[in-house]
Amino acid sequence: MIREDRVMLNERFVKIFKQLEDRGTIVKNDRNGRGVGDVAEKVLGNKSYGHIIRAYLDPTSKRVIDYGQARQFCRAYNISEAYMIEGAGQPFEDDSPMAKMYEMYTFSEGPKGNIVFTTTEAFAGTAVDVGSFSRESNSHFSIPGISGGNLVAFPINGNSMEPIINNGDIVVCREINSVQDVKDNEIYAVRTNGSVWVKYVKCIKNKAGRVTSLKLVSANYLEHDPFVEEVNEFTRLYKVIRRISQF
């Protein structure tokens, strides 16, 4: 049986889809980039899945959109995630986490704020510490109540930490001095060898008590299995201290 919240989510999807049709943004049988197949490509990743979108729109169908697809729909058509996911506000107000950050926090192009804001990819790829990284051309911002240095923020890609941290949320992290300072079963950003993961972390130690590996566990454990990452000279860890999400 489909949960009531999913039914309501699908009803909001149908309503917004109709509004996009009224605006001319979507034209169901269009072959020039605005058709149902184009919606399917943006939301489901495959243009041939137009029949699935049509099923979501059909009141007699039992198929309903899921939360990940709904968020993708929002990003593709500049729709308020707060409205789509929770029914709050208006469908087309700019209520993304990034917009809220710009509204509520102070950004600058130079090193004036104490938090470096960057992309996930840039953060994963950097081979220097936060102090050096912050001198590059990145935005900086500050949040009341969060002081000190060694702070970096970046957006989350994927659903592995849902519902604790959602796709599109922004996490603020503080670099820790040593892997030996990691506290088991807390959330860290782990950066090594050009990759970055945000996971629950548990230390694996050798007989001498030295941390040699990290077990990384997703909050969404039904879809994402835990795995072990070896600690090496390139491993850096950052304690997640704040999540910026929908308001």
N, C-alpha and C positions, 0 to 999 in steps of 0.2 A: 504494500500500500504506500502511495506517495505521501510524504510528510506534508502537513499543511503549509509550513514555511516555504517549501519548494513550489507548491501550487501558487502561493501568493507572489513568489519571485517570478514565476512564469507569467502571471497576470500582468505584472509591471513590465516585463519584457514585451508582451503583446501590445500594451498601451504605448510604450515608447516607440516600438516598431511602426505603429500607425501614425504617430506624430512625425516620425522621420519620413514616412510616405507623404504625408500632407505637406512637408517642407520641400519635397522633391529630392531629398538626400538618397532615398531608396525608391526604386521603381521596379516592382517585382519581376517583370519580364524584360527588363533592360539588358542589352548585350554590350553596353559600353562602360562597364565599371560600377553600375549602381543596382544590379539585379540581386536576386536571392542567392545565386551562386557566389557573388562577390561578398555578400554578408557571410556566407558559410566559410569562405576562404579566410576572412578576417577573424571570425569567431571560433571556427573549428579547425582551421588550418588546411582545408581542402575544398576547392571550388565544387567538387562533385557531391558534396554533402548538403546541397540545397534542399533535398527532400527532408532532412532532419530539421532544418529551420522551418520549413513548411509544417512539419508535424508539431513543432512548438507553438505555431500560430493557429493550429486547428483545435477548436474547442472540444472536438470529439476524440482527439488523440490522447493517449495516456502518457506520451513523452513530454517531459518538461526540462527546461534548461537547468544546468547545475551552476553552482556559485562561481567556479572558475571560468566557465563560458560567459557568464553574465558580466564578470569583471573585464574580460577581453572585449566584449561588446561595448562596454563603457569607454574603454581606452580607444577603441576604433572610431567611435562616433562622438567623443567628447561629452559623455553623459555623466551626470553626478552618480558616483558609486554609493554615496549616502542614500540617495533616493532608490537606486536599483536594489541595493542589498537590504536596506532597513526601512524603506518607504519614507525617509525623512527629507524634508525640503522639496525642491523642484527638480525635475529631470535634467534640465539643461543649465543649472547653475554650476560654476566651476568650483567643485568641492573636492578636488584631488588632494592627496597628502602634500604634494609639492606646492600647490596653490596656497594651502593653509599655512605652510611654512613661510612662504613669502609674505602672507598677511600678518602673521603673528610674531615672527622672529626677524631680527635685523641681519641682512646680508651685506657683504662688501666684497670687492674684488681683491683687496689686499688682505694681509694677515692681521685683521682687526678683531674679528670674532675669534673665540677660542675653539670652535669646532670646524674642522675641515669638511666641506661637503664635496663628494665626488661621485662618480659612477661606480657601480659594482665592478665593471671590467677594469677600470683604471686602478681601483684599489687592489684588485687581485693581481694585476700585472706589475705593480711597483715593487722594486727590490730594495727599497730603502725604508727607514723607519718613519714614523709619523712626523717627527720633527723636520726631517728633510723633505718629506712629501708635502708638508704644508707650505713650503716656500715655492712650490710650483704654482702655475696659474689655475687656481681653484677658488670657488666661492667659499666664504667663511661666514659663520653665523653664530649667534649665542642664544641660549635658552636660560631664562631666569631659574636660578637654583642649581645650575650645573656650571661649576667653575673648574679651574685648573687646565692643564694641558694634556697632550697625548690623546686628543679626542678626534674621532673621525666618524662621519655619517655617510651612509649610502643606502640606496633602495634595495629592497628584497625582490629577487626574481624567483618565482616558483611557489608551490604550495606545501613544501615539505614541513614547514613549522606551523601550519594552520592547525587549530584556530588561535594559537598563542601569538604568532606573527603571521600576517597575511601577505599574499602576493601584492606588491605595490607599496607596502608599508616602508617606512624609513627607520633604520636603527641607528642609534648613537652609541658608540663604543669607546672604551678607554683601554689603551694598550697596557698590558701587564708586564712586569719586569722579567718574569721567568715562568717557564712552563711548570716549575715546581710550585708556583703560587696558585695554580688552578684548583678551584673547589669543585668536587665531583657533582654532577647532575645540575649544574647551572649553565646558563646559555652564554656561549662565546662565539665570536667570529674567529674562525681558524683560517689563516692565510699561509699557504705554502706552495711552492713550485707552480706559481701562476694560477692558482685556484683559490677560491674563498668559499667557506661553508659557514652558515650560521646554524648551530646545533646545540643540543644538550651534550655536554662533554664529560667523559669519565676517563681518568688516568689509568694507564696500564704500566706497572712498574716492574723492574727486574728485581733480582734477589737483594741487590744492594739498596733498593728503595729509590732508584733513579727512574724518572718517567721516560719510557722509551717509545710509547705509542699512545694514541688517544682513540677512545671509542666514541664515535659521533652518532648520536641518536636523534631522529626526527620526532617532532611532536605528532606529526601525521604518520604514525608508524604502520598504519594499515596499507599505505601506498609506498612507503619508503623504508627499506630495510636499514638497520644500523650497519656501519662499516668501521674499519680500523685504519687510521692514518698514522704512519710512522713519523716520529719527531726527528727532525734533522736541523741543520744549521740555518735553514731558510724558514723554519716554522715560526710564525708570529701569532700571538693570541691577544684578543681584545674582548674585554668583558662588556656584554650588552647591558647598558644602563638605562636606556630609554627607547621606547617605540613611539613613533609618530604615525598615527593612523587616521581613520575617518573621525570626524568630530560630530 
